[in-house]
Each structure stands twice: as C-alpha cells, then as structure tokens.
Amino acid sequence: MSAGYPFAAPGRDTTREELVRSTAAKAAESLDLRLQVLERFGPSLVACAGAMAAAFRAGGTLLAFGNGGSSTDAQSVAQLFLTPGRGGRQLPAISLTGDSALLTALANDVHFDVVFARQLAALGRRGDIAVALSTSGGSANVLQGLQAARRAGMVTVGFAGSGGGRMAGEALADHLFVVPSSSVHRIQEAQTTLRHVLWELVQHELAGTGSDRAGSDRAGSDRV
C-alpha cells in the first residue's frame, strides 16, 4: 500500500481523511493531465484519424502491441475497433499480444525483442495500421515493431510517455502522442483517453462527418 500511498508507512496509523485527500488529489491530477493532452494533441488526433480512416477504407487492418500494462491496452484497442458497440462501425483489428503460444515461441526460439516485428512482417501489409503502446517509449521489441511496420509501408501510430524515449528521438511513428508525465499510472490513464478520442474521430471520418466536424469541435478483415 505504501507504493500508492507513501504516507501509509508500516507502523504508522493512516486516517480516513488522509486516504480521501490522496485519492482526490490523484483524481484531480489525472483529470488535469487528460485535459492537457487533449488540448495539446487536438489537431494531431484529427490528422491521425484521417490517416487511419483512409487506411480502413482501403481495406487496412489495425495491429496493436505493447508490453505489460500496455499489452492489456493493446488488446483493449483491438477490441474497441472490432466490437465498438451500438452506433459504431466494426473495423478489422488484431492485438499482437493475444496469442501466448506465438509470443512464447518467438521469445524462446528467436528473441523477445522480435516478438512484434516478426508478427508484423508476417501479418502486416502496406496500408495497414500499426499502433505501438509504451509508457517509456524505449521498449526494444516495441521499437523493432515500429521499424518493421515502417519497412512494410504501414501507417505507424505511437503512444508513449516520459519524454517519448527512442520512439520520439528516432521519429519512429508517423503519428506520435507523448503524455508529459513520469507516472506510469497517469500516462496510461491519459493514453486511454487519447485512444478513445482517436477511435471516435475515426468513426466520424468513416461516417462522412470527418475532419470538418472534428476540427470545429477541437479548434472485419480476412486476417481476423
């Protein structure tokens, strides 16, 4: 508990008021960061949504990948586009972290650094969309995945934090969203908001309400 609440040290009594204040402060920090990134990346989100919508119109598939918590986020991204719920358009998407047999085979037989690059080389094709998720922007397998996607002629989208790491330094993504925080929790929360807004903008684009509406507001594949 001390990791999330530093004041809750062993042997020290923690009051309910302290817990409430800490929780409220974290919620306020999270909300402020989400609003900040939406303000900062509004035009970039519109541009990215336009590129993704064009790729989907041409028959492209979204392929998402990341490690740890970002692996779970990759699965959530794929699920969001595949089964958007009432009113949304179903779009082809794959999570490269969903097949544990394939992941462990590549990690064991080749190297963990290539678990995404090898999948992208096999499953991806020109015009697809690669969505890379990281909190540091420095995971070797994520970076190699982006490099493989670039070589294949895919649209590359990156989500990172903490300055963007090598993902930003080497300009590996066509569309990059770096959350300005060093907290893994805040980064992932803000990235979730960015991804959902991006999904909504893509849906608007594909429905024909596209960039004009988004700009005014803010300034199913054979391989599945």
JOFENSUL-V809613 format. One line per field, one symbol per residue. ss: DSSP state (a for helix, b for strand, c for the rest). psi: psi as a letter, one per 30 degrees, with the letter a starting at -180 (. if undefined). A space follows every 50 residues. Layout:
BEGIN
ss: ???
psi: ???
END
This chain:
BEGIN
ss: cccccccccccccccaaaaaaaaaaaaaaaaaaaaaaaaaaaaaaaaaaa aaaaaaaccccbbbbbccaaaaaaaaaaaaaaccccccccccbbbcccca aaaaaaaaaccaaaccaaaaaaacccccbbbbbccccccaaaaaaaaaaa aaccbbbbbbbaaaaaaaacccccbbbbbccccaaaaaaaaaaaaaaaaa aaaaaaaccaaaaaaaaccccccc
psi: ffefiffilkfkkkleeeeeeeeeeeeeeeeeeeeeeeeegeeeeeeeee eeeeeeegglkkjklllbefeeeeeeeeeeeeifakflkkkkkkkfgfje eeeeeeeefdkffgfeeeeeeefllkflkkjkklffggkeeeeeeeeeee efglkkkkkaahffbfeeeghfkejkjjkilfkeeeeeeeeeeeeeeeee eeeeeffgfbfeeeeeeh.ilfg.
END
